[in-house]
Amino acid sequence: MERIKIVVDTNIFVSAFLGSKNAKFLVKEIINDEYEVVMSQIQLNEIETVLKRKKFEKYISQGEVDEFVSALSLKIIMPAIYEIIRDCRDEKDNMILEEAVYGNAKYIITGDEDLLVLNPYRWIRIISLREFIKELYDI
């Protein structure tokens, strides 16, 4: 079976380390190669930067962040971005749209309302993590 291409917003990865069971489940599925994850180097750097913030030290150590980012970097497809997309009302979220469009993703999984209001975007479903799990796992 062909793996589904997805873009996972940074907030989902952060939620996994803050205790969200659904987010932990998805991250585990990603590490186990259940999905093709499309991600830019910029987002990978963002995940590392956010998880290394002082306020997250009680949830994840600097070493664990390095280990996670290293493992994640081996699981992602980095798309070539051909043009800048400016369709999101929050400019910093446009990179998520670019990843999905140029990586030919089927889903964007996010908790960000600025992205969720765009659903669907071209051929891409933009849905919450809860919706994604319900839809794909019938839970």
C-alpha positions in Angstrom: 0.0 0.0 0.0 1.3 3.4 -0.9 2.0 5.7 2.0 0.0 8.9 2.3 1.9 12.1 2.0 1.3 14.5 4.9 2.5 17.8 6.2 2.4 18.0 10.0 2.5 21.5 11.5 5.1 22.3 14.2 2.3 22.6 16.9 1.6 18.9 16.5 5.2 17.9 17.3 5.3 20.2 20.3 2.0 18.7 21.5 3.5 15.2 21.4 6.1 16.2 23.9 3.6 18.0 26.1 1.6 14.8 26.6 -1.1 14.7 23.8 -1.8 11.1 23.2 -3.0 11.7 19.6 0.1 13.7 18.8 2.4 11.0 20.4 0.6 8.4 18.3 1.1 10.3 15.1 4.8 10.9 15.8 5.2 7.2 16.5 3.5 6.4 13.2 5.9 8.8 11.4 9.0 7.3 13.0 7.7 3.9 12.0 7.4 5.0 8.4 3.6 4.8 8.2 3.5 8.1 6.3 5.6 10.1 3.9 6.2 13.4 5.7 6.8 16.5 3.6 8.8 19.1 5.5 11.2 21.9 4.7 14.6 22.4 6.4 13.1 25.7 7.7 10.3 23.8 9.5 12.7 21.2 10.8 14.9 24.0 12.3 11.7 25.6 13.8 10.8 22.3 15.5 14.2 22.1 17.0 14.2 25.8 18.1 10.8 25.6 19.7 11.4 22.3 21.5 14.7 23.8 22.9 12.9 26.7 24.6 13.5 26.9 28.3 9.8 26.4 29.1 9.9 22.9 27.5 13.0 21.7 29.5 10.7 19.9 32.0 9.2 17.9 29.2 12.2 17.1 27.0 16.0 17.5 27.4 18.3 19.2 24.8 19.8 15.8 24.0 16.3 14.3 23.4 15.5 17.2 21.1 18.7 16.6 19.1 18.0 12.9 18.9 14.4 13.4 17.9 15.2 16.0 15.2 18.0 13.7 13.9 15.5 10.8 13.6 12.9 13.0 12.1 15.3 14.4 9.5 15.7 10.8 8.2 12.0 10.4 7.7 11.1 13.5 5.8 10.9 14.5 2.1 12.1 18.0 1.5 10.3 19.5 -1.5 11.7 22.1 -3.9 9.8 25.3 -3.4 9.2 26.9 -6.8 7.3 30.0 -5.7 6.2 31.7 -2.5 2.6 31.2 -1.5 0.9 34.0 0.3 -2.6 32.7 0.9 -2.5 32.4 4.7 -3.5 35.3 6.8 -0.6 34.5 9.1 2.5 34.9 6.9 4.7 32.5 8.8 2.2 29.7 8.1 2.6 30.0 4.3 5.6 27.7 4.5 3.2 24.9 5.5 1.2 25.5 2.4 4.3 25.6 0.2 5.5 22.3 1.7 2.1 20.7 1.0 1.7 22.1 -2.6 5.2 21.4 -3.8 5.5 18.1 -1.9 2.1 17.0 -3.3 0.7 16.2 0.1 -2.8 14.9 0.6 -3.2 16.4 4.1 -2.0 19.2 6.3 -2.5 18.3 10.0 -2.6 21.3 12.3 -4.2 22.9 15.3 -3.7 26.4 13.8 -6.9 28.1 13.0 -5.2 30.3 10.4 -4.6 27.2 8.3 -7.7 25.3 9.2 -9.9 28.0 7.8 -8.4 27.4 4.3 -9.7 23.8 4.1 -9.6 22.6 1.5 -6.6 24.3 -0.1 -6.3 23.3 -3.7 -6.4 19.4 -3.5 -5.1 19.4 0.1 -7.3 18.6 3.1 -6.4 20.8 6.1 -7.6 19.1 9.2 -7.0 18.8 12.9 -5.1 15.9 14.4 -8.3 14.5 15.9 -10.1 14.6 12.5 -7.1 12.9 10.8 -7.0 10.1 13.3 -10.7 9.6 13.2 -10.8 9.6 9.4 -7.8 7.3 8.9 -8.1 5.0 11.9 -11.9 5.1 12.4 -11.4 5.8 16.1 
